[in-house]
Amino acid sequence: MKKNTNYQLKIMMVFGKKKEKELIG
């Protein structure tokens, strides 16, 4: 369960970075 949460957090971070780039760019 802990690993799964860590995995989801990583995905959220990646998506957040992508969205940030889209908003800035």
PDB file of N, CA, C and O in Angstrom:
ATOM      1  N   MET A   1       0.855  -1.199   0.000  1.00  0.00           N
ATOM      2  CA  MET A   1       0.000   0.000   0.000  1.00  0.00           C
ATOM      3  C   MET A   1       0.892   1.251   0.000  1.00  0.00           C
ATOM      4  O   MET A   1       0.625   2.218  -0.714  1.00  0.00           O
ATOM      5  N   LYS A   2       1.937   1.211   0.801  1.00  0.00           N
ATOM      6  CA  LYS A   2       2.812   2.388   0.865  1.00  0.00           C
ATOM      7  C   LYS A   2       3.478   2.610  -0.498  1.00  0.00           C
ATOM      8  O   LYS A   2       3.599   3.740  -0.970  1.00  0.00           O
ATOM      9  N   LYS A   3       3.906   1.504  -1.117  1.00  0.00           N
ATOM     10  CA  LYS A   3       4.558   1.619  -2.429  1.00  0.00           C
ATOM     11  C   LYS A   3       3.588   2.204  -3.452  1.00  0.00           C
ATOM     12  O   LYS A   3       3.962   3.059  -4.254  1.00  0.00           O
ATOM     13  N   ASN A   4       2.347   1.741  -3.418  1.00  0.00           N
ATOM     14  CA  ASN A   4       1.345   2.228  -4.368  1.00  0.00           C
ATOM     15  C   ASN A   4       1.161   3.735  -4.219  1.00  0.00           C
ATOM     16  O   ASN A   4       1.077   4.452  -5.216  1.00  0.00           O
ATOM     17  N   THR A   5       1.097   4.218  -2.978  1.00  0.00           N
ATOM     18  CA  THR A   5       0.903   5.659  -2.744  1.00  0.00           C
ATOM     19  C   THR A   5       2.094   6.419  -3.301  1.00  0.00           C
ATOM     20  O   THR A   5       1.930   7.460  -3.938  1.00  0.00           O
ATOM     21  N   ASN A   6       3.304   5.896  -3.061  1.00  0.00           N
ATOM     22  CA  ASN A   6       4.508   6.555  -3.556  1.00  0.00           C
ATOM     23  C   ASN A   6       4.443   6.637  -5.079  1.00  0.00           C
ATOM     24  O   ASN A   6       4.787   7.661  -5.669  1.00  0.00           O
ATOM     25  N   TYR A   7       3.996   5.545  -5.712  1.00  0.00           N
ATOM     26  CA  TYR A   7       3.892   5.496  -7.173  1.00  0.00           C
ATOM     27  C   TYR A   7       2.926   6.569  -7.677  1.00  0.00           C
ATOM     28  O   TYR A   7       3.209   7.273  -8.645  1.00  0.00           O
ATOM     29  N   GLN A   8       1.783   6.678  -7.003  1.00  0.00           N
ATOM     30  CA  GLN A   8       0.780   7.676  -7.423  1.00  0.00           C
ATOM     31  C   GLN A   8       1.334   9.081  -7.248  1.00  0.00           C
ATOM     32  O   GLN A   8       1.106   9.951  -8.088  1.00  0.00           O
ATOM     33  N   LEU A   9       2.068   9.306  -6.147  1.00  0.00           N
ATOM     34  CA  LEU A   9       2.638  10.638  -5.896  1.00  0.00           C
ATOM     35  C   LEU A   9       3.597  10.993  -7.026  1.00  0.00           C
ATOM     36  O   LEU A   9       3.604  12.126  -7.509  1.00  0.00           O
ATOM     37  N   LYS A  10       4.408  10.022  -7.446  1.00  0.00           N
ATOM     38  CA  LYS A  10       5.371  10.272  -8.530  1.00  0.00           C
ATOM     39  C   LYS A  10       4.624  10.659  -9.801  1.00  0.00           C
ATOM     40  O   LYS A  10       5.008  11.606 -10.487  1.00  0.00           O
ATOM     41  N   ILE A  11       3.557   9.925 -10.112  1.00  0.00           N
ATOM     42  CA  ILE A  11       2.776  10.218 -11.325  1.00  0.00           C
ATOM     43  C   ILE A  11       2.189  11.623 -11.233  1.00  0.00           C
ATOM     44  O   ILE A  11       2.223  12.381 -12.202  1.00  0.00           O
ATOM     45  N   MET A  12       1.651  11.965 -10.063  1.00  0.00           N
ATOM     46  CA  MET A  12       1.046  13.298  -9.886  1.00  0.00           C
ATOM     47  C   MET A  12       2.106  14.372 -10.114  1.00  0.00           C
ATOM     48  O   MET A  12       1.832  15.398 -10.738  1.00  0.00           O
ATOM     49  N   MET A  13       3.307  14.138  -9.610  1.00  0.00           N
ATOM     50  CA  MET A  13       4.387  15.113  -9.776  1.00  0.00           C
ATOM     51  C   MET A  13       4.718  15.279 -11.258  1.00  0.00           C
ATOM     52  O   MET A  13       4.904  16.398 -11.737  1.00  0.00           O
ATOM     53  N   VAL A  14       4.791  14.162 -11.978  1.00  0.00           N
ATOM     54  CA  VAL A  14       5.102  14.220 -13.415  1.00  0.00           C
ATOM     55  C   VAL A  14       4.014  14.993 -14.146  1.00  0.00           C
ATOM     56  O   VAL A  14       4.307  15.855 -14.974  1.00  0.00           O
ATOM     57  N   PHE A  15       2.749  14.681 -13.838  1.00  0.00           N
ATOM     58  CA  PHE A  15       1.642  15.371 -14.506  1.00  0.00           C
ATOM     59  C   PHE A  15       1.653  16.850 -14.159  1.00  0.00           C
ATOM     60  O   PHE A  15       1.399  17.696 -15.016  1.00  0.00           O
ATOM     61  N   GLY A  16       1.947  17.162 -12.902  1.00  0.00           N
ATOM     62  CA  GLY A  16       2.001  18.557 -12.454  1.00  0.00           C
ATOM     63  C   GLY A  16       3.069  19.318 -13.226  1.00  0.00           C
ATOM     64  O   GLY A  16       2.842  20.448 -13.657  1.00  0.00           O
ATOM     65  N   LYS A  17       4.232  18.700 -13.400  1.00  0.00           N
ATOM     66  CA  LYS A  17       5.315  19.365 -14.135  1.00  0.00           C
ATOM     67  C   LYS A  17       4.883  19.599 -15.579  1.00  0.00           C
ATOM     68  O   LYS A  17       5.135  20.664 -16.142  1.00  0.00           O
ATOM     69  N   LYS A  18       4.235  18.609 -16.171  1.00  0.00           N
ATOM     70  CA  LYS A  18       3.778  18.745 -17.565  1.00  0.00           C
ATOM     71  C   LYS A  18       2.780  19.894 -17.673  1.00  0.00           C
ATOM     72  O   LYS A  18       2.872  20.720 -18.582  1.00  0.00           O
ATOM     73  N   LYS A  19       1.836  19.942 -16.751  1.00  0.00           N
ATOM     74  CA  LYS A  19       0.816  21.007 -16.789  1.00  0.00           C
ATOM     75  C   LYS A  19       1.486  22.361 -16.576  1.00  0.00           C
ATOM     76  O   LYS A  19       1.126  23.346 -17.220  1.00  0.00           O
ATOM     77  N   GLU A  20       2.464  22.407 -15.668  1.00  0.00           N
ATOM     78  CA  GLU A  20       3.159  23.667 -15.395  1.00  0.00           C
ATOM     79  C   GLU A  20       3.822  24.163 -16.673  1.00  0.00           C
ATOM     80  O   GLU A  20       3.723  25.341 -17.017  1.00  0.00           O
ATOM     81  N   LYS A  21       4.496  23.261 -17.370  1.00  0.00           N
ATOM     82  CA  LYS A  21       5.181  23.643 -18.614  1.00  0.00           C
ATOM     83  C   LYS A  21       4.159  24.158 -19.623  1.00  0.00           C
ATOM     84  O   LYS A  21       4.404  25.148 -20.311  1.00  0.00           O
ATOM     85  N   GLU A  22       3.023  23.492 -19.708  1.00  0.00           N
ATOM     86  CA  GLU A  22       1.984  23.909 -20.667  1.00  0.00           C
ATOM     87  C   GLU A  22       1.482  25.306 -20.319  1.00  0.00           C
ATOM     88  O   GLU A  22       1.275  26.138 -21.203  1.00  0.00           O
ATOM     89  N   LEU A  23       1.288  25.557 -19.016  1.00  0.00           N
ATOM     90  CA  LEU A  23       0.765  26.864 -18.595  1.00  0.00           C
ATOM     91  C   LEU A  23       1.798  27.956 -18.863  1.00  0.00           C
ATOM     92  O   LEU A  23       1.456  29.038 -19.342  1.00  0.00           O
ATOM     93  N   ILE A  24       3.070  27.667 -18.550  1.00  0.00           N
ATOM     94  CA  ILE A  24       4.121  28.685 -18.747  1.00  0.00           C
ATOM     95  C   ILE A  24       4.382  28.863 -20.239  1.00  0.00           C
ATOM     96  O   ILE A  24       4.485  29.985 -20.735  1.00  0.00           O
ATOM     97  N   GLY A  25       4.487  27.732 -20.951  1.00  0.00           N
ATOM     98  CA  GLY A  25       4.809  27.786 -22.382  1.00  0.00           C
ATOM     99  C   GLY A  25       3.599  28.236 -23.147  1.00  0.00           C
ATOM    100  O   GLY A  25       3.651  28.351 -24.372  1.00  0.00           O
TER     101      GLY A  25
END
